[in-house]
Amino acid sequence: MDIFIYSTTPGVARDEIEDALEAAHEGVGEITGGGAGENGWNIDLCVSDCQKTEEVLHVLRDVLRRHGVMEATIDAGGTGFSL
């Protein structure tokens, strides 16, 4: 399942978030893309075990909060929600 994270939170070290997500989801998911621009940034995460999606989303929210992300939109398999 693909998970897309979008945020306009400024001053966030996106590469540090990607590293933390990779470490937390080793063997279950991997970062497949990302970028940044004037209006914000995004990270794309692919989860290989759909049965662990809820666990991945829980860790994802925790990682984002620990890195100071106050607002984010997360699209998980077509279902969108806010941080």
C-alpha positions in Angstrom: 0.0 0.0 0.0 1.3 3.5 -0.8 1.1 6.2 1.8 1.7 9.8 0.8 2.5 12.5 3.4 2.0 16.2 2.6 2.9 19.0 4.9 3.4 22.8 4.9 5.2 22.8 8.3 8.3 25.0 7.7 11.8 24.3 9.0 11.4 20.5 9.1 14.4 18.3 8.2 12.6 16.0 5.8 15.7 13.8 5.3 15.8 13.2 9.1 12.1 12.2 9.0 12.7 9.8 6.1 15.7 8.2 7.9 13.5 7.7 11.1 10.7 6.2 9.0 13.0 3.9 7.2 14.5 2.7 10.5 11.1 2.2 12.1 9.6 0.3 9.2 12.6 -1.8 8.1 11.3 -4.9 6.4 7.7 -3.6 6.3 8.0 -0.4 4.3 10.4 1.9 2.4 10.6 5.5 1.3 9.9 5.6 -2.5 10.0 9.3 -3.1 9.7 12.8 -1.7 10.3 16.4 -2.4 10.1 19.9 -1.3 9.0 23.2 -2.8 7.7 26.7 -2.0 4.4 25.4 -0.6 5.7 22.5 1.5 7.1 19.0 1.2 6.0 15.4 0.8 7.2 11.9 1.5 6.1 8.7 -0.3 6.1 5.5 1.7 5.3 2.0 0.4 4.1 -0.6 2.9 4.8 -4.2 1.7 2.6 -5.9 4.4 -0.9 -4.4 4.2 -1.8 -6.2 7.5 0.6 -3.9 9.3 -0.8 -0.7 7.9 -2.3 0.5 11.2 0.9 -0.2 13.0 2.8 1.8 10.3 0.4 4.7 10.5 0.8 4.8 14.3 4.6 5.0 14.1 4.3 7.5 11.2 2.3 9.9 13.3 4.7 9.5 16.2 7.8 10.2 14.0 6.1 13.2 12.5 5.2 14.7 15.9 8.7 14.0 17.3 10.2 16.0 14.3 8.0 19.0 14.9 5.4 18.4 12.2 2.3 20.2 13.4 0.1 19.8 10.3 0.1 17.0 7.7 -2.2 15.3 5.4 -1.7 11.6 5.0 -3.2 9.6 2.1 -3.2 5.9 2.9 -4.6 3.8 0.1 -7.0 6.5 -1.0 -8.2 7.3 2.5 -7.0 10.7 3.6 -6.8 12.1 7.1 -4.9 14.8 9.0 -2.2 14.4 11.6 
